[in-house]
Amino acid sequence: MLPDTKTTGAGDNPESDAVHQKLPLPRCAALGLQHVLVMYAGTVAVPLIVGGALGLSKADIAFLINADLLVAGIATLIQALGLWGFGIRMPVMMGVTFAAVGPMIAIGLDPSLGLQAIYGATIVAGLFGMLVAPLMGRLLGVFPPLVTGTVITLIGVSLMGVAINWAAGGQPTVTRMVDGVAHAVANPDYGDPAKLAIAALVLLVVLGITRFAKGLWANISILLGVMAGVVVSLALGYMNFDGLSDASWVAVTTPLHFGLPRFEFTAILSMCIVMLITLVESTGMFLALSEITGRRMTPQLLTRGLRADGLGTLIGGVFNTFPYTSFSQNVGLVTVTGVRSRYVAAMAGGFLVLLALFPKVAHIVASVPAFVLGGAGIVMFGMVAATGVRILGAIDYGKERHALYVIAISIGLGLIPTLSPNFFQHLPAWTHPFTHSGIVLGTCAAVVLNLFYHGVVSKERSFLLAARTSHGTE
């Protein structure tokens, strides 16, 4: 007998499901702080990049960061707790999508458009996202376990490059200004043995805690590992708090700070394309969380999550920031800790709002070196990939004889942006949000190839396959 597609089984029982579990406040706060540390660098990177590219003043960039933290916190609260028809009510952390960086810089540098056109396009893109979310939700049938497992594996493998660069101390190349011209040069500190040693220490601390500790200590293994790395970094002089005295104690983010938004067709079209890409990425993240938490995905649940992406983007446009999506780093953290409560994500969202209000505290959090996070990132992103491998391992390859082609080609295409960033450099700029995201590229390839070989899987059969796969049977 097929399961009821209008429910999500035991995963939706508010009294028994770990997703809805309310943890003691101290434990919830520690776990929430852990989520913030993992995603903080990523969430402030976009306003730093965009603000710098557009030549904004230091004060304006600081305002962008505060606005980003505020909206990230609000969007996270909506996703985790739910608001009317918005929010997937799972442990989701929200942050600005990197897919929007290129288009936003292009819009901002265009003399006929500018920063206000970015915000106008972001507002419309948010509305567009909310409108198309139900359509995306109805496409759940094209994500059977073969596609889901492939996408989740690709997410973990793609993110491993991020963790490796973190552990090595940043990017292998840095930008230097020579005679007023930007040049990419090798980063002399990349792979510094001392930094690699600290990243290894963090990894060893995490492994030791997960092996020998239980309860709360095991749940916050990432936080404790990062704290150990911070202590060593401070002792060796690798952490500094430059600029802390310049940061204000309290900051209030006001809407439309840079003036009324402008609604220009070319800018709106560009950001709506970004919004579609964001929804595809979020679908992959939500499917990964569904497998990790055991909460079965339904079209209604997926629609709520994607609709919240649109709402977060709309709020971002009003509050002087950018499009929002679920952060994959934190999907890995849920896997490592085993804590599936959405209230932990909500607590982290509350912390983000507080950080937006108190810039000095935000500055301290931002001072955690990337190489400290690298050791933890290897564990988190590897766990995401392992979840995908587990799903793929439960597939009957005798019955689905073309499955290996779907997996091999999708992962191969999805790794192109990671292994060869310049592979698509001669394609038109409007394709870059698609071709520069391995997750989007691999997800689309997996969906298309699976349709080519196996056709459309009904929603009912997709649910049945997912239920059987999650129990390791076919």
C-alpha positions as CSV (number, residue, x, y, z in Angstrom):
1,M,0.0,0.0,0.0
2,L,1.3,3.4,-0.9
3,P,1.9,6.0,1.8
4,D,-0.4,8.9,2.1
5,T,1.1,11.7,-0.1
6,K,-0.8,14.3,1.9
7,T,1.2,13.7,5.0
8,T,4.9,13.3,5.8
9,G,4.6,10.3,8.1
10,A,6.2,10.2,11.4
11,G,8.5,13.0,10.4
12,D,5.6,15.4,10.9
13,N,4.4,14.4,14.3
14,P,5.0,17.5,16.4
15,E,5.2,15.4,19.6
16,S,7.7,12.8,18.5
17,D,9.7,14.1,15.6
18,A,13.2,15.3,16.3
19,V,12.6,18.1,13.8
20,H,10.0,19.6,16.1
21,Q,11.9,18.9,19.4
22,K,12.3,21.8,21.7
23,L,15.7,21.6,23.4
24,P,16.7,23.1,26.8
25,L,17.7,26.8,26.2
26,P,21.5,26.4,27.1
27,R,21.9,23.5,24.7
28,C,19.8,25.2,22.0
29,A,21.9,28.3,22.3
30,A,25.2,26.4,22.0
31,L,24.0,24.6,19.0
32,G,22.7,27.8,17.4
33,L,26.0,29.6,17.9
34,Q,27.7,26.6,16.2
35,H,25.5,27.2,13.1
36,V,26.3,30.9,13.1
37,L,30.1,30.3,13.2
38,V,29.8,27.9,10.3
39,M,27.9,30.2,8.0
40,Y,29.1,33.6,9.1
41,A,32.0,34.0,6.7
42,G,29.8,33.0,3.8
43,T,27.0,35.3,4.7
44,V,29.1,38.5,5.0
45,A,31.2,37.7,2.0
46,V,28.7,38.9,-0.6
47,P,28.2,42.4,0.7
48,L,32.0,42.7,1.1
49,I,32.5,41.6,-2.6
50,V,29.6,43.6,-4.1
51,G,30.3,46.7,-2.0
52,G,34.0,46.7,-2.9
53,A,33.3,46.1,-6.6
54,L,30.9,49.1,-6.6
55,G,33.3,51.4,-4.8
56,L,31.1,51.9,-1.8
57,S,32.5,53.7,1.3
58,K,33.5,51.7,4.3
59,A,30.5,53.0,6.2
60,D,28.1,51.9,3.4
61,I,29.8,48.4,3.3
62,A,29.4,48.1,7.0
63,F,25.7,49.0,6.6
64,L,25.3,46.3,3.9
65,I,26.8,43.7,6.3
66,N,24.4,44.7,9.1
67,A,21.5,44.6,6.7
68,D,22.6,41.2,5.4
69,L,22.9,39.7,9.0
70,L,19.4,41.1,9.9
71,V,17.6,39.7,6.8
72,A,19.5,36.4,7.0
73,G,18.2,36.1,10.6
74,I,14.7,37.0,9.6
75,A,14.7,34.6,6.7
76,T,16.1,31.8,8.8
77,L,13.4,32.4,11.4
78,I,10.7,32.2,8.7
79,Q,12.1,29.0,7.3
80,A,12.6,27.3,10.6
81,L,9.4,28.4,12.4
82,G,7.1,28.9,9.5
83,L,4.9,32.0,8.8
84,W,1.5,31.3,7.2
85,G,2.3,29.6,3.9
86,F,6.0,30.3,4.2
87,G,8.8,28.2,5.6
88,I,9.8,24.6,5.4
89,R,9.9,24.2,9.2
90,M,13.2,22.3,9.1
91,P,16.7,23.2,10.4
92,V,17.5,25.6,7.5
93,M,20.0,28.5,7.7
94,M,19.5,31.3,5.2
95,G,22.2,33.5,3.6
96,V,22.9,35.6,0.5
97,T,23.4,33.4,-2.6
98,F,26.7,33.7,-4.5
99,A,24.9,33.1,-7.7
100,A,23.7,36.7,-7.6
101,V,27.2,38.3,-7.2
102,G,28.1,38.6,-10.9
103,P,24.8,39.9,-12.1
104,M,24.5,42.4,-9.2
105,I,28.0,43.8,-9.9
106,A,27.1,44.1,-13.6
107,I,23.9,46.0,-12.8
108,G,25.6,48.2,-10.2
109,L,28.4,49.2,-12.5
110,D,26.1,50.1,-15.4
111,P,25.8,53.9,-15.3
112,S,22.2,53.7,-16.4
113,L,21.2,51.3,-13.6
114,G,23.2,51.4,-10.4
115,L,22.6,50.2,-6.8
116,Q,19.0,51.2,-6.7
117,A,18.3,49.1,-9.8
118,I,19.8,46.1,-7.9
119,Y,17.3,46.5,-5.2
120,G,14.4,47.0,-7.5
121,A,15.3,43.9,-9.4
122,T,15.8,42.0,-6.1
123,I,12.3,43.0,-4.9
124,V,10.7,41.8,-8.2
125,A,12.8,38.6,-8.2
126,G,11.5,37.8,-4.7
127,L,7.9,38.2,-5.9
128,F,8.7,36.1,-8.9
129,G,10.2,33.4,-6.7
130,M,7.0,33.3,-4.5
131,L,4.9,33.0,-7.7
132,V,6.8,30.1,-9.2
133,A,7.4,28.2,-6.0
134,P,4.2,26.1,-6.4
135,L,5.3,25.1,-9.9
136,M,8.7,24.0,-8.5
137,G,7.0,22.1,-5.7
138,R,5.0,20.1,-8.3
139,L,8.2,18.9,-9.9
140,L,9.1,16.7,-6.9
141,G,8.3,13.6,-9.0
142,V,11.5,14.3,-11.1
143,F,13.6,13.8,-7.9
144,P,13.5,10.1,-7.2
145,P,16.3,8.6,-5.0
146,L,18.7,8.2,-8.0
147,V,18.5,12.0,-8.6
148,T,18.4,12.9,-4.9
149,G,21.4,10.8,-4.0
150,T,23.4,12.1,-7.0
151,V,22.6,15.7,-6.1
152,I,23.4,15.3,-2.4
153,T,26.7,13.6,-3.2
154,L,27.6,16.4,-5.6
155,I,26.7,19.0,-3.0
156,G,29.2,17.5,-0.5
157,V,31.9,16.9,-3.0
158,S,31.6,20.4,-4.5
159,L,31.8,22.0,-1.1
160,M,34.9,20.0,-0.2
161,G,36.9,22.5,-2.2
162,V,35.6,25.3,0.0
163,A,36.7,23.4,3.1
164,I,40.2,22.7,1.6
165,N,40.7,26.4,0.8
166,W,39.5,27.4,4.3
167,A,42.1,24.9,5.8
168,A,44.8,26.3,3.6
169,G,44.1,29.9,4.8
170,G,41.9,31.4,2.0
171,Q,42.0,31.4,-1.8
172,P,45.1,30.2,-3.7
173,T,45.2,33.6,-5.5
174,V,44.7,37.1,-4.2
175,T,44.0,40.4,-5.9
176,R,46.8,43.0,-6.0
177,M,46.6,46.5,-7.4
178,V,49.5,47.3,-9.7
179,D,49.5,50.8,-11.3
180,G,45.8,51.0,-10.7
181,V,45.1,47.6,-12.3
182,A,43.9,44.6,-10.4
183,H,46.1,41.5,-10.9
184,A,45.6,37.9,-9.5
185,V,48.7,36.7,-7.9
186,A,49.6,33.6,-5.8
187,N,48.6,33.9,-2.2
188,P,51.9,33.6,-0.3
189,D,50.2,32.4,2.9
190,Y,48.2,29.6,1.1
191,G,49.1,26.3,2.6
192,D,51.1,27.8,5.4
193,P,52.2,24.7,7.5
194,A,51.2,26.4,10.8
195,K,47.7,27.1,9.5
196,L,47.4,23.6,8.1
197,A,48.4,22.3,11.6
198,I,45.7,24.4,13.3
199,A,43.1,23.1,10.8
200,A,44.3,19.6,11.5
201,L,44.0,20.2,15.2
202,V,40.4,21.3,14.8
203,L,39.7,18.2,12.8
204,L,41.3,16.0,15.5
205,V,39.4,17.6,18.3
206,V,36.1,17.1,16.4
207,L,37.0,13.4,15.8
208,G,38.0,12.9,19.4
209,I,34.8,14.4,20.8
210,T,32.5,12.5,18.4
211,R,34.4,9.2,19.3
212,F,34.5,9.5,23.1
213,A,31.9,12.1,24.2
214,K,28.1,11.8,24.4
215,G,25.1,14.0,24.7
216,L,25.6,17.8,24.5
217,W,29.4,17.5,24.2
218,A,29.1,15.3,21.1
219,N,26.4,17.6,19.6
220,I,28.7,20.7,19.9
221,S,31.8,18.9,18.6
222,I,32.2,21.5,15.8
223,L,31.9,24.4,18.1
224,L,34.4,22.9,20.6
225,G,36.8,22.2,17.7
226,V,36.5,25.8,16.4
227,M,37.0,27.1,20.0
228,A,40.2,25.0,20.3
229,G,41.4,26.5,17.0
230,V,40.6,30.0,18.1
231,V,42.6,29.6,21.4
232,V,45.7,28.3,19.5
233,S,45.3,31.0,16.8
234,L,45.2,33.7,19.5
235,A,48.3,32.3,21.2
236,L,50.2,32.3,18.0
237,G,49.1,35.8,17.0
238,Y,47.0,34.6,14.0
239,M,43.9,36.4,15.1
240,N,43.5,40.2,15.3
241,F,40.7,42.5,16.1
242,D,41.7,45.4,13.9
243,G,38.8,47.8,13.4
244,L,36.9,46.7,16.5
245,S,37.2,50.2,18.0
246,D,35.8,51.7,14.9
247,A,32.7,49.6,15.0
248,S,29.7,51.1,16.6
249,W,28.0,49.5,19.6
250,V,24.5,49.6,18.2
251,A,23.3,49.9,14.6
252,V,19.7,50.1,13.2
253,T,19.1,48.9,9.7
254,T,16.5,51.1,8.0
255,P,14.7,50.1,4.8
256,L,15.4,51.8,1.5
257,H,18.6,53.3,3.0
258,F,20.1,54.0,-0.5
259,G,16.9,55.6,-1.9
260,L,13.8,54.3,-3.7
261,P,14.4,51.2,-5.8
262,R,14.4,51.5,-9.6
263,F,12.6,48.9,-11.7
264,E,14.6,48.3,-14.9
265,F,13.6,45.5,-17.3
266,T,17.1,44.2,-18.0
267,A,18.1,44.2,-14.3
268,I,14.8,42.4,-13.4
269,L,15.3,39.8,-16.1
270,S,18.8,39.0,-14.8
271,M,17.7,38.7,-11.2
272,C,14.7,36.5,-12.0
273,I,17.1,34.1,-13.8
274,V,19.2,34.1,-10.6
275,M,16.0,33.4,-8.6
276,L,15.3,30.3,-10.7
277,I,18.8,29.1,-10.1
278,T,18.5,29.8,-6.4
279,L,15.3,27.7,-6.3
280,V,17.0,24.8,-8.0
281,E,19.9,25.0,-5.4
282,S,17.5,25.2,-2.5
283,T,15.6,22.2,-3.8
284,G,18.8,20.2,-3.6
285,M,19.4,21.4,-0.1
286,F,15.9,20.7,1.1
287,L,16.1,17.2,-0.4
288,A,19.4,16.6,1.4
289,L,17.8,17.8,4.7
290,S,14.8,15.6,4.1
291,E,17.1,12.6,3.9
292,I,19.2,13.7,6.9
293,T,16.3,14.5,9.2
294,G,14.0,11.7,8.1
295,R,11.2,14.1,7.3
296,R,9.7,13.0,4.0
297,M,9.4,15.7,1.4
298,T,6.1,16.6,-0.2
299,P,5.2,19.1,-2.9
300,Q,3.4,21.2,-0.3
301,L,6.5,21.2,2.0
302,L,8.9,22.0,-0.8
303,T,6.6,24.8,-2.0
304,R,6.6,26.4,1.5
305,G,10.4,26.3,1.6
306,L,10.9,27.8,-1.9
307,R,8.3,30.4,-1.2
308,A,10.2,31.5,1.9
309,D,13.3,31.9,-0.4
310,G,11.3,34.3,-2.4
311,L,10.0,36.2,0.6
312,G,13.5,36.4,2.1
313,T,14.7,37.9,-1.2
314,L,11.8,40.4,-1.3
315,I,12.7,41.5,2.3
316,G,16.3,41.7,1.3
317,G,15.5,44.1,-1.5
318,V,13.6,46.4,0.9
319,F,16.3,46.3,3.5
320,N,19.2,47.1,1.2
321,T,20.6,43.6,0.7
322,F,20.4,40.7,-1.8
323,P,18.7,37.4,-2.8
324,Y,18.6,34.6,-0.2
325,T,19.0,30.9,-0.2
326,S,19.5,28.0,2.2
327,F,23.2,27.5,3.2
328,S,24.7,24.2,2.3
329,Q,27.4,24.5,5.1
330,N,24.7,24.1,7.7
331,V,23.2,21.0,6.1
332,G,26.5,19.3,6.8
333,L,26.5,20.5,10.4
334,V,23.0,18.9,10.9
335,T,24.6,15.6,9.7
336,V,27.6,15.8,12.0
337,T,25.7,16.8,15.2
338,G,22.7,14.5,14.6
339,V,20.5,17.3,16.1
340,R,17.6,17.8,13.7
341,S,15.6,20.4,15.7
342,R,14.4,23.3,13.7
343,Y,14.4,25.4,16.9
344,V,18.2,25.3,16.8
345,A,18.2,27.0,13.4
346,A,15.6,29.5,14.8
347,M,18.0,30.2,17.7
348,A,20.8,30.8,15.2
349,G,18.5,33.2,13.3
350,G,17.9,35.1,16.5
351,F,21.7,35.4,17.0
352,L,22.1,36.8,13.5
353,V,19.5,39.5,14.2
354,L,21.4,40.3,17.4
355,L,24.7,40.5,15.5
356,A,23.1,43.0,13.1
357,L,22.1,45.1,16.1
358,F,25.5,45.0,17.8
359,P,28.3,45.4,15.2
360,K,31.2,45.1,17.7
361,V,30.0,41.5,18.5
362,A,29.7,40.8,14.8
363,H,33.3,42.0,14.3
364,I,34.6,39.6,16.9
365,V,32.8,36.6,15.3
366,A,34.2,37.7,11.9
367,S,37.7,37.6,13.3
368,V,37.7,33.7,13.4
369,P,40.3,32.7,10.8
370,A,39.2,30.7,7.8
371,F,41.7,27.9,8.5
372,V,40.1,27.3,11.8
373,L,36.8,26.6,10.1
374,G,38.6,24.5,7.5
375,G,39.2,21.5,9.8
376,A,35.5,21.5,10.7
377,G,34.4,22.0,7.1
378,I,36.1,18.8,6.0
379,V,34.0,16.8,8.4
380,M,30.7,18.6,7.6
381,F,30.9,18.6,3.9
382,G,32.2,15.0,3.8
383,M,29.2,14.0,5.8
384,V,26.9,15.5,3.2
385,A,28.6,13.5,0.5
386,A,28.4,10.4,2.6
387,T,24.6,10.8,2.9
388,G,24.3,10.9,-0.8
389,V,26.5,7.8,-1.2
390,R,24.2,6.0,1.3
391,I,21.2,6.8,-0.8
392,L,22.9,5.7,-4.0
393,G,24.1,2.5,-2.3
394,A,20.5,1.4,-1.7
395,I,19.5,1.6,-5.4
396,D,19.0,-1.7,-7.3
397,Y,21.3,-1.2,-10.2
398,G,20.1,-4.4,-11.8
399,K,16.6,-2.9,-12.2
400,E,17.8,0.6,-13.0
401,R,20.6,-0.4,-15.4
402,H,21.2,3.1,-16.7
403,A,21.5,4.6,-13.2
404,L,25.3,4.6,-13.4
405,Y,25.2,6.8,-16.4
406,V,23.0,9.3,-14.6
407,I,25.4,9.4,-11.6
408,A,28.6,9.5,-13.6
409,I,27.7,12.2,-16.1
410,S,25.9,14.4,-13.5
411,I,28.7,14.4,-11.0
412,G,31.3,14.9,-13.8
413,L,29.4,17.9,-15.2
414,G,28.7,19.2,-11.7
415,L,32.4,19.2,-10.8
416,I,33.5,21.3,-13.9
417,P,33.1,24.7,-12.1
418,T,35.0,23.4,-9.1
419,L,37.9,21.7,-10.9
420,S,38.1,24.1,-13.9
421,P,36.6,27.5,-13.0
422,N,37.5,29.0,-16.4
423,F,35.9,26.1,-18.4
424,F,32.9,28.2,-19.5
425,Q,34.6,31.6,-19.5
426,H,33.8,32.3,-23.2
427,L,30.1,31.8,-22.8
428,P,27.8,34.9,-22.6
429,A,27.8,36.6,-19.2
430,W,24.1,35.8,-18.7
431,T,24.9,32.1,-18.5
432,H,27.4,32.4,-15.7
433,P,25.0,32.0,-12.8
434,F,24.1,28.6,-14.3
435,T,27.5,27.5,-15.6
436,H,29.4,28.7,-12.5
437,S,27.3,26.7,-10.0
438,G,28.3,23.0,-10.0
439,I,25.3,22.2,-7.9
440,V,22.8,23.7,-10.4
441,L,24.7,22.2,-13.3
442,G,24.8,18.8,-11.8
443,T,21.2,18.9,-10.6
444,C,19.8,19.8,-14.0
445,A,22.0,17.1,-15.6
446,A,20.7,14.5,-13.2
447,V,17.1,15.5,-13.7
448,V,17.4,15.5,-17.5
449,L,19.4,12.3,-17.7
450,N,17.0,10.5,-15.4
451,L,14.0,11.6,-17.5
452,F,15.9,10.5,-20.6
453,Y,16.5,7.0,-19.3
454,H,13.6,6.4,-16.9
455,G,10.9,8.9,-17.7
456,V,8.8,10.8,-15.1
457,V,8.4,9.0,-11.7
458,S,5.0,9.6,-10.2
459,K,4.9,11.5,-6.9
460,E,3.4,8.4,-5.2
461,R,6.2,6.1,-6.6
462,S,8.8,8.7,-5.7
463,F,7.6,8.7,-2.1
464,L,7.6,4.9,-2.0
465,L,11.1,4.7,-3.4
466,A,12.3,7.3,-1.0
467,A,10.8,5.5,1.9
468,R,12.4,2.2,0.9
469,T,15.7,3.7,0.1
470,S,15.9,5.5,3.5
471,H,15.5,2.0,5.1
472,G,18.2,0.5,3.0
473,T,15.9,-1.7,0.9
474,E,14.6,-1.8,-2.6
